[in-house]
Amino acid sequence: MELALKTDIQNKLREEINEKTKNNNGEITYDNLHEMTYLNQVVNETLRMYTPGFANIRKASNDYKIPNSKHIIPKDSIVWIPTVGFHYDERYWKNPQIFDPDRFTPEEIAKRPAHIFFPFGDGQRNCIGMRFGLLNVKFGVATVIKNFKLTIDSRTIYPAKLNPKNPSIEMFGGYWIKCEKI
């Protein structure tokens, strides 16, 4: 949806895809996908704004004293870590409601603490399918953007509103996007 709304970002992404695929007769390959840095930024910004999981849930294996506080998380406590809360925290993301892939340039990443962006969890128990999932998403996005111009249909509600019956993945009213073959 964001790419359909922001044609400048869509066009910049299409330029990168065309540039990186020109030596392969326009074919998207595993190798040239990994060279598409702007595609990676677009996917990461999408995951920041539309995180597939709203929280990471962990069980404390030992008593844990929270640094610089008097609070202790007792052993066997269930801890909810609100992914969306971190991904929209204005201390780390200027204007977090705005889609901006430039948040994920190496320079911008270096300005943030390491564990502020975690759409697939973090640490030893992060998503086992993360790399495979990202590869498939990048291939799909690159294929669509390379071949189609996306525009938003008037039936789409924007800014997007979460469906209260399924707030983690579904937008109220659905996504209505027009695809024009290039």
NUSEVEX-920885 format. One line per field, with one value per residue (C-alpha): x, y, z; chain. Coordinates in Angstrom, 1 decimal. Each point is the difference from the previous one (the first is absolute). Example, Ala and Ser with C-alpha at 12.3 -4.5 7.8 and 13.67 -1.06 7.14 Angstrom:
// residues 2
east: 12.3,1.4;
north: -4.5,3.4;
up: 7.8,-0.7;
chain: A,A;
END
This chain:
// residues 182
east: 0.0,2.8,1.7,-3.3,-0.4,3.6,0.9,3.4,1.0,-1.5,1.9,3.3,-0.5,-0.8,3.1,2.2,-1.7,0.5,3.6,0.9,-1.7,1.3,3.1,-2.3,-2.4,-2.4,-0.2,-0.2,2.5,1.0,3.3,-1.5,-2.7,2.7,1.5,-3.3,0.6,-3.0,-2.2,1.3,-0.8,-3.5,-0.7,1.4,-2.1,-3.0,0.8,0.5,-3.4,-2.0,1.7,-1.4,0.2,-1.2,2.1,2.8,-0.9,2.7,0.2,2.6,2.4,1.4,-0.8,1.2,0.7,-0.8,3.1,-0.2,-3.2,-1.2,-2.3,0.5,-1.6,-0.6,1.1,-2.8,-1.7,-1.5,1.4,-1.7,2.3,-2.1,1.6,-2.4,0.8,3.7,-0.6,-2.1,2.0,0.8,3.2,1.4,-2.1,-0.7,-3.7,-0.6,-3.4,1.7,1.4,3.7,2.4,3.0,-0.3,1.9,3.1,3.2,0.4,-3.5,0.3,3.2,-1.9,-2.4,0.6,0.5,-3.2,-2.7,-1.1,-0.9,-2.9,1.0,0.9,3.6,2.8,0.0,-3.7,-0.5,-2.1,1.6,-1.5,1.1,2.6,-2.2,-3.0,2.0,1.4,-3.5,-1.4,2.8,-0.4,-3.7,0.3,2.8,-2.0,-3.2,1.8,2.1,-3.1,-2.8,-0.7,-2.1,-2.5,-2.5,-3.7,-2.5,-1.6,3.1,-0.2,3.1,1.5,-0.5,-2.1,0.5,-3.0,-0.8,-0.9,3.5,2.3,3.3,-0.4,-3.2,-0.9,-3.6,-1.6,2.8,2.7,-1.2,2.9,0.0,2.8,0.9,2.4,3.1;
north: 0.0,2.4,-0.4,0.7,3.2,1.2,-0.1,1.6,-2.9,-2.5,1.6,0.0,-3.6,-0.9,1.8,-2.0,-3.3,0.8,1.0,-3.1,-2.4,1.5,-2.3,-3.0,0.8,1.6,-3.2,0.2,-2.4,-0.9,1.9,3.2,0.0,0.3,3.0,1.9,2.2,2.3,-3.1,-1.1,3.4,-0.1,-3.4,0.9,3.2,-2.0,-2.5,2.8,1.6,-3.2,-2.5,-3.5,-0.7,2.6,-1.4,-2.5,-2.1,-1.5,-1.9,1.1,-2.9,1.7,2.9,3.1,3.4,2.8,2.1,3.5,-0.9,-1.8,-2.3,-3.7,-2.3,-3.2,-3.4,-1.6,3.3,0.6,3.2,1.7,2.2,2.3,0.0,2.7,2.2,0.0,0.4,3.1,1.6,3.6,-0.1,-2.3,0.8,3.6,0.2,-3.8,0.2,1.0,-2.7,0.9,-2.7,2.3,-0.9,-3.1,1.4,-1.1,3.5,0.1,-3.6,1.0,2.8,-2.4,-2.5,-3.5,-1.7,2.6,-1.7,-3.6,-1.1,-3.6,0.0,0.2,-2.2,-3.7,-0.4,2.2,-1.3,-3.1,0.9,3.6,-0.3,-2.1,2.3,3.1,-1.5,-0.9,3.4,1.9,-2.2,0.6,3.8,0.3,-2.0,2.1,3.3,-0.9,-0.9,2.2,3.6,0.0,2.7,0.2,-0.6,2.5,-2.9,-0.3,1.7,2.1,0.5,-3.7,-1.1,-3.3,-2.4,-0.2,-3.7,-0.8,3.0,-1.7,-0.6,1.2,3.5,1.2,0.2,-2.0,1.1,1.2,0.4,0.5,-1.8,1.3,-2.1,1.8;
up: 0.0,0.9,-3.4,-1.7,1.9,-0.3,-3.7,0.6,2.2,-2.4,-2.9,1.9,0.8,-3.6,-1.2,2.4,-1.0,-3.7,0.6,2.0,-2.5,-3.3,-0.1,0.3,-2.9,2.5,2.0,3.8,1.6,3.5,-0.4,-1.4,2.7,2.6,-1.9,0.3,3.0,-0.5,-0.3,3.3,1.5,-1.4,1.4,3.4,0.2,-0.9,2.8,2.4,-0.8,-0.6,2.4,-0.5,3.8,2.5,2.9,0.9,2.9,2.2,3.3,2.5,0.7,3.1,2.2,-1.9,1.5,-2.4,-0.3,1.6,1.8,3.2,-2.0,-0.4,-2.5,1.9,-1.5,-2.1,-0.6,-3.5,-1.6,-2.9,-2.1,-2.2,-3.4,-1.3,3.0,-0.9,-3.7,0.5,2.9,-1.0,2.0,-2.8,-3.0,-1.1,-1.2,0.5,-1.8,-3.3,-2.4,-0.5,-1.2,0.6,3.7,-1.0,-1.6,1.8,1.4,1.5,1.4,1.8,1.8,1.8,2.7,-1.4,1.1,-0.8,-3.3,0.3,-2.2,0.2,3.7,1.2,1.5,0.1,-0.5,-3.0,-2.9,-1.5,-3.4,-0.1,-2.7,-2.3,0.6,-0.7,-3.2,-1.2,0.8,-1.7,-3.1,-0.1,0.5,-2.6,-2.5,0.5,0.0,-3.1,-2.0,1.4,0.9,3.2,0.9,2.9,-0.7,1.5,2.0,2.2,3.3,0.8,2.4,0.6,2.9,1.7,0.1,3.7,-0.4,-1.3,0.8,-0.8,-3.7,-1.5,-1.1,0.3,-3.5,-1.6,-2.5,-3.4,-2.4,-3.8,-1.9,-3.5,-2.1,-0.9;
chain: A,A,A,A,A,A,A,A,A,A,A,A,A,A,A,A,A,A,A,A,A,A,A,A,A,A,A,A,A,A,A,A,A,A,A,A,A,A,A,A,A,A,A,A,A,A,A,A,A,A,A,A,A,A,A,A,A,A,A,A,A,A,A,A,A,A,A,A,A,A,A,A,A,A,A,A,A,A,A,A,A,A,A,A,A,A,A,A,A,A,A,A,A,A,A,A,A,A,A,A,A,A,A,A,A,A,A,A,A,A,A,A,A,A,A,A,A,A,A,A,A,A,A,A,A,A,A,A,A,A,A,A,A,A,A,A,A,A,A,A,A,A,A,A,A,A,A,A,A,A,A,A,A,A,A,A,A,A,A,A,A,A,A,A,A,A,A,A,A,A,A,A,A,A,A,A,A,A,A,A,A,A;
END
